[in-house]
Amino acid sequence: MANVALGNGGGAYGCHLINCIISNNVATSGGGAYDSQLFGCLVAGNYAETNISPNFNPGVSSVVPGAGGGIYLCSATNCLIANNKAYEGGGVYDATGLVNCTVVSNVASFFGGVYLNGLSLSPYGYAYNCIIYYNAAGTNANFGTTNLFADHCCTFPIGSQKSDDLTGLGNQRDVIQRMGGTVGFQHAPQFNFHN
């Protein structure tokens, strides 16, 4: 896919996607997908642009312009979310759940990898068995949250802000630090994120 949406969901809006490639899309929010369920998808090279439409008016909605370069208000299972860009939440913004996902190499001014603020359909966003790594942002490179619950996830570096603290069981950031502080992906530029 390669689309431009003046509103939400450059590649998909309100969809159920299985084994899809969502790439090179642009939207005001949810550059790749908005309000969708993704299973086994690659979400890469998407962009949430704050100024794509000067006349865009989300009205009374809680949509944040320039948020969710990869996905916004979506659930994702067994997905790779990589190389997306946004003002907030380069990879993921306000997901209802991430399960067995790799969120890597996304860029934002705030919250490069994942940002969950509790405005989603569930009262708490959650991440389970995910790798949230090598994302970049001026604030909170890998994740930021007001309501994130994560279990058995791997992330680094450990943030200095309260919102960087993962609540949950079996998270691996301390173990990684003791092992040398990196996850060794085989060929990240070619989207081979096996370690």
N, C-alpha and C positions, 0 to 999 in steps of 0.2 A: 504494500500500500504506500502511497505518497499523496497525501491530501492536505488541504488547508481548510480549517473551519474557523469562521469568525466568532463562534461561541465555544462550546465544549466538545471534546472528543474528536480530535483530528483524524484518527484512524477508525475509531469505533465508539458508539454511544448506545448504551442500553442493550448490549449484546452478550451472548453466551459464546465464547470463543474457545475452540479446542485445536491444539497443534497449529497455531497460526503464527505468521510473522507480521508484526506490526512495526513498520519502520518508516523513517523519514517523513513523519506527519507533523503538522503545526496546528495549534489551536490556542485560544485564549487560556483555557485550563484543560488539563488532561490531554496533553499533546498526542499521546498514543491512544489512550482509551479513557473513557469516562463512564461511570456507573455501569460497569460490566463485570462479568465473571470470566476469568482467564484460566485455562488448564493447559499446561505444557506449551506455553507460548514463548516466543522470543519478542521482547519489546525493546527496540534499539534505535538510536538516532532520532528520537522525537524531541519536540521543543514546545514548551508552553511560553507564549510570548505575551507580555503585558500590554503591548501597544499594537497588536495585530489589527484591531478594529477600533478606531477612535470613537465610534458611535455605539460600541458594545455596552449595554447596560444590563447587568444581571438582575435588576429589579430588587425584589425582596429576598432573593435567594442568598445562601451563605457561600456561594462560589467565590473563591479567591482568584482574581486574575493573575496569570503568570505562575500558577502552581501546578505541580504534577507533570513534569516533563514526560515521564513514561506513562504513569497511570494516576487517576484521581477518583476517589470514591469507588474503588474496585476491590474485588477479592482475587487473589492469584495463588495458584497451586502448581508446583513443579515448573515455574517460569524462570527465565533469565531476563533480568531488567538491567540493561547496560547502555552506557554512552548516551543518556538522555540529558536534557538541559532545561532548567526553569529558574525563575526567581526564588521560589521556595519549593522544596521537595523535588530535587532533580530527577530522582527515579520514581518515588512514590509519595503521594500526598493523600493523607486521610483514607487509607485502605481499611476495609472491614476485616481483612485477614490475609496474612501471608503465610503459606505453608510450603516448606521444601523449596524455597526460592533463593536465587542468587541475585543480589542487588549490588552491582559493581560498576565503577568508572562513570558514575553520574556526576553532574556538576550543577551547583546552584549558588546563589548568594547566601542563602540560609538553608540548612538541612540538605546536604548533597544527596544522600542516599534515600532516607525514609523520614517522613514527618507524619505523625499521627496526632491529631488534636482533639479527638473525641467528638467531632461533629458528624461522624459517619453514622450509618444506620444502627450499628451496635454501639453501646456506651463506651466500649474500650476497643481500640485497635489491638491486634495481637500479631506476633510473629512466632512461628514454631519451626524449628530445625532449618533456619535460614542462615545464609552467609551474607552479611552486610559489610562490605569491605572496599577499600581503595576508592571511595567516593571523595569529592572535593567540594568545599564550601568555605566562605568567610567565617561562618558560625556553624558548628556542629556538622562536621564532615560526613559522618555516616548516618547518624539518626538524631532526631529531636522529638520530644513528645510532651504532652501533658497527661496522656492516658495510654501508654504502651505497656503491654504485658508480653514478655518474650521468654520462651522456653527453648533450651537446647540450641541457641543461636551462637554464631561466631561473628565477632566484630572487633575492630581495632582502628584507630587508637581510642583509648579511653578518654572521653571528653572531660573537660574541666567544669562544665556546667551541670546543674542538677538534672536538666532534661536529658543528659547523656547517660543517666543511670538506668540500666535495664532492671526491671523487676521480674523475677521469675526463677526457674530452676534450670540448672545444667548449662548456663551460658558459658561460653568458652573464652572470653576475652582475657582472663587471668592466665589460663593455661597457655594461650598463644604467646603472651608476654614472656612467660618462663621458657618457652621453646625458641625464643629469638625474635618474636614480635612480628612475624610475617606469615601470610598464607601464600604458598608457592604455586600459583596458577601456571599451567604448562605454557600456553601461548595466548595470553590475554588479548593482544591485538587481533588475533584471528577468532575471537569468541570461544576459545577453548579454555574454560575455567575449571577444568578438573585439577585437583591438587594431588 
